[in-house]
Amino acid sequence: MNRWAIDIDRAAIDRAALVDDPETPLAAGEIEVAPVLIAITANNVTYAALGEPMGLLGSDGGYWDFFGPRDAPGRLPVWGFARVTRSAHPGFSQGDEFYGYYALASHTRLLPERVGAHGFVDASPHRAHLPALYNHYQAVSGLADYDAADRDLWPIFRPLYLTGWLIADQLDDERDHGAASVIVTSASSKTACGFAHAFREREARPELVGLTSPASAAFVGGTGLYDRVVTYDAIETLDAGTPSALIDIAGDAGVAKRIHAHWGEALKLSMVVGATHWEARAGFGGQGRTGFFAPARMAKRSAEWGGRVLNERVGAAWRRFMADARALSAIETREGADAALAAYAEVVAGRADPRVGTVIALGHRPGLTAPAPSA
C-alpha cells in the first residue's frame, strides 16, 4: 500500500483501520509532504480523546479538524519530520524537510504562506480557526537547537517537553498558587517527565509528587525527577492538610474526584492537561478545575518577552533536557504503516511501556516536483 491513512472512529477511538488514500491533484500553491519519522505516544491519545470541539481549541475547533472534514473518520495528528514529495508552489522542491504537525498517513497536503528560511505557516482554509502554534512548520535546516544526533528524540519529546516547560513556567509565574506540594498524575508520561525536568530547575519550589500505577512506580522512581512517587491506590495516605496543586495529565475522572475529596479547600489548583486515561475521563468537570492550553501560554509569553527571547529560553532549556532525555526513555524504531497502526492500538489500550519511546520510520514514494495545479 503506497498511499495510506489510518482512519479512527471519532465515537470510539480504540477502533482504527488502515485504508487506501489515493493521490489527487494539487491546487496552485499547495505542497504534499510525506512523514518520514513520527512518534506515537500517550499525547496522541489526548488528541484523539479531545478530537471533537470542546472549547479547548476555540469556540468551534477540535483536534480532528486539522486533517479531515467532520463527516469523515478522524485522522490523528502526529509530530515529526516530513519531506516534500509534490509541489505546486515555487518555493518548494522535492526532498525539502520540515519538522511539524502531520496526519497519521503516508501524505499530508499543506498550503504554505509566510515562507522563509526558517519554515512556513499552513494557510489551508479549514485550519484558519485553529491555534497558530500547530500551523507552523520549521525547516530542519533552520532549526537553531536541532542536533542530528537527537533526531529520534524530537518527534517523541519536543512537543511534550514544550508543554511541560510551559506548565512549569506558568506555575512559577503564578507563584504555585500558594501550594507547598505539586501533584502530577500519569507521572510516567513523556509530558509529565518534561514538566518535572523543567520544574526541578527552579532554585526554590514546592515538593513534586508523581502519581502513577503500581506497574510504573519503579520506572517513575528511577527517573529521579520526583521528590516522591505515590501509586494511585495510596492517594489518601498523603497529607490532606498540605496546600497542594494538581497537574492532571491522566484526565481520569475517578482519580480527580478522589484528589478533590481528599484535599478539599487545601487543593489550590486543579489543572487539566491531558486525557491519557481517555476511557475514564467522562463525568468530572468539577468546580475549580481549569484547563491548560499550550498555545495560549505561548502567546502570552511571546507578547511579554518577544518571540526571540521566548525561543532562546525554550531552546536553552531543551538542550539541557536533551542531556538527560536518553536516560528517561529507550527509543524503539518501527517501520511502516502496519507498525503505526499497532503502536496507536497499544497507546489507546494503555499497553505502551513508559520506559520506551516509539518512533515510526516511514518511506515515501517520490512524486513530481511541480505538477500542474487542478483546474
N, C-alpha and C positions, 0 to 999 in steps of 0.2 A: 504494500500500500504506500505509494509515493506521496500522496497528499491525503492527510487525515486530520481529524479533530476528535476530541473527547467530549461527547455530549453528556450533560449531567441533568438529572431530573430536578427541577427547581423546588419541587414539593418534597422530595426525598433524596437528599444529597448523597446518600450512600448507593444510589443507583446511577451507574455511569457506563457508557459504552463507546467503543472505538468505531468511528464512522468515516466513510469517504468524504472528502471535502474538495470537490472539483475546482479546477482553475477557471477563473472568469477574467475578462479583460479589465485592465486598469483604466481608471478615468485620468484625465490630464492632471498632472501634479501629484498623483499617488505613487507610492512605492509599496513593494511587498517584501517582507523580511521573513527569514526562516530562523527560528531559535536554534542555537547550536549547543547551549549549555544553560540549563534551568535548574531550579531547586523546587522540591515539593516538601513542604513542612506543615506543621500544625497551623501556621499562619494562613495557609491556603484553605484550611477548613473554616477559619473565620471568614474569609472572603465568600465562601460558598454559603455558610450559615447566615451571613448578612447580605446575601445577594439581592434580595428584593428591597425596594425602597422602604426605609425605616426612619428617615430623618437624619441619618448619620452623614450621608453624602449630599446634604442639602435637602430641600423640601421634597424633591421628587427624583431621587437617584439611589441606585444600589449597585453593588459590585458586578452584577450580571450585565449592567448597562454598558460596560466598557467594550464588550466584544460580541454583542449579539442583540437582535430585537427581542422584545418581551414576549412575543408569541412563539419563540423558538426555545429549544433546550438551552441550558446555561453553558457558557464557555468560561472555564475557570481562568482568572488572571494569575500569572506566574511572573517571577522576576528572573532575569538572566541576560545572557548575551545572544544577539541575533545578527545575521548578516543579510544584506540586501541581495535578493535573488532576481527581482524585476524592478524596473524603474521607468516611470513616465514623468519624472522630474529631472530637470537638467542638472541639479546639484548633487545627484547621487549616482553611484556606479555599482555594478555587481561586486559583492565582496566587502563593501563598506560595513564596518562593525559598530554596533551600538549596545550600550547597557540600558535596560529599561524594563517596561511592563508589557507583557505579551499574552496572547491567548494560549491555552494549553492545546496546541495544534501545530501542524507542520509549518504553517504560514500565517502571518498576520498582515493585514493591509493597513497602511497609515497615510495620512495626508500632511506632509511636513510644512510647517511655517516657521518663521524666525530662525532660518537655517544659518548656522555659523560654524566656526571651527570647533566649538565645544558640543555641538549637537543641534537639536531642533525640538519643536513642540508639535504634537499631533493635533491638527485642527479639524479632524473629522467632525461633521456637524453633530453626530449623536453623542459626542464627548464634550461638547461645549459647556454643558451644565454641570460637569463633574469636576472634582478638585484638580487644580492645575498640577499639583505635585506628581500625580500619576501620568500626566500627559507629556512630561519632559523625557527626552531620550538623549543620552550622553554618548558622544563619540569616544570610543575607547582610547583613541589617540590623544584625546584632550583631557583625560581624567588625571588630575594633578595628584591624587592619592592612590592611584592604581599601581600595583606591583604585579607583574605577570606570575610571580611565584605564588601569589594569593588568589589566582584566578578562580579556583574551585570554591573558595570561601565566599566570594562575592555574592553569587545567587542565594546562598544559604543565609548569610549573616548581614549583608549590607542593609537591606530594608528593615530587618528586625532589630539590628543594633541601633539604627537611626531612631526607630520608635522608642526603644529603651532609653536612649540618650535623651530624647525629648521629654519622656516621663520624668526622668531624674532631674532634668533642668527645671521642669515645672514645679516639682516638689521643693527644690531649692529656692526657686523664685517665690513660692508661696509659703516659705518657712515651715514646710511639712505640716501645715495646718495645726501646729502645736503638738504633733504626735511624738511620742518617745519611742514608738515601735512602728515599723512599716512591714506589713504582712503581704506576701506575694503568693498568689495561687498559681498552679501549674508551673512551679519553680524549676522544673526540668526543661521547660520550653526554651527555644532559642531567644525569643523575645525577653523572657524573664532573665536569662543569663546576660543578655546585653544590658538590660536595665540594671541588674545587680552590679555589673562591672563598672558602669558609669557612676552609679550611686556611691559605690565604695571609694571613689576617687576624692570624695569630699573630705576635708580635714575634720569637720565636726558634722555628725549626722546621727539620726536615730538608729536603734538596733534594727537589723534586717533579718526577717524571719521568712524562710522559704517553706511553703506548704506543698506537699506532694503526696503521691500514692506510696504505700509501703514498698511496691516493686521498684520505685525510682529513688527511694530515700538514700541508698548507698551512693548512687551516682551524684545526686544533688549535693550530698555532704562532701563528696570527693572533689567537687569543683572549687571548694574554698571560697565561694562567692557570698555565702550567707553566714551570719553570726549564729543562727540556729536553724535546724531543719526539723520540721514537725509534720507528721503524717495527718491526713485528713481525719482519721478516726480519733486523733488526740487533740483536736482544736480546743476542746473545753478544758484542757489542762493548762492552757496559757492564762496569764493573769488578766482577768477581765477589767481590772481597775487601771491598767496601764493605758494612757491615751494612745490610740493607735490609728493608723491609716491602712486601708485595704487597697492594694493594686490587684484587681481581679482580671487575670488573663484567661482563666479557665472558663468563666461565664457560666458556671454551674449554679443554678438557682438554689438547689438544696444546700450547698456549701455556703453560699452567700447569706441565706436566711439564718443558718446556724451562727455565722460570724456576727451578724447584726443582733441576733438574740443574745449572744454571749457578752458582747461588749456594750450594747445599748448606747447610751449617750457618750461613752468613752471612745466610740468609733468616730473620729473626727473627719474622716474622708472615706468614701467608698467609690472608687473609680473603676469603671468597667472598661477594659482594654480590648478583650478578645472573646472568642467563643470556641476555644479548643475543645471544651466538653459540650459540643453543639447539641447532643441529644438530650441534655439536661438543662438547657438554657431557659426554656419557656416558663412563664408564670411568676417572674420576680423582677419587676421594675424597681420597686422599693423606694420608699421615701428617703431622700438624701443620697440616692445613687446618682452619680454623674458620669458621663461618657468622656473618654479620651479620644481625641481625633488629631493624629499627627499633622495633617496638612494645615489645620488651624493653628497649631502650635508653631509650625514652621513659619507661617505667615506673620504671626505675632513677633517672633524673634527677628525675622528679616526686616520688619518695619522698624524695630527698635535698634538693631545693631547694624543693619545693612546686609545685603546678600553676601558681600565679600567676607565680612567678619564672621558671619554665621558659617559659611563654607570652611573658612580656616579653622574655626573651633571644632566643627564636626570632623574635619579631616585629621586634625591632630589627635582627637580622641579615638578616631577609627584606627589610626596607626598604632596607638597604644593597645587597643583591643586586639589587633592582629597579632601582636607579640604573644598573646595568651590564647588565641582562638583555637589553635590546633590541639591544645590540651583539653579543650572543652568538648570537642567533637571529632570523632573519626569520620573521614569522608568516604562514602561509598558511591562509586560511579556506576550507573547502569546505562544501558544503551537502548534506544528505540522507543517506538510508540507503545508497544505492549508493556515495557518496563514503566513507562509513565503512568499507564492505567493502573498497573499493580501498585505502584507507590502511592497513588491517590487513594486507592482502596484501603491501603494499610493505615494511612493517617486518619482517614474518616472513621475507621473501625477502632482507632486507638491502639493499633498494634505496632506502631513505629517505635523503634528503640531510641530513647532520648540521647543515648551516647553516640548516635550516628547521625550524620547529615547526609541526606540523599540528593545527589545531583543526577540529572538525566542528560546524557550526551545524545544529540540528535544530528543526523546527517541532513543535508538539504540537496535538492535537485536544482542544478543550475538553470536559470531561465534567461530570457532575453534582457539585454542591458537596457534597451529603450524601446519597448513595444509601442505600437500605435495605440493611443487612447481610444476608449469606446466612444461611440457617437452620442 
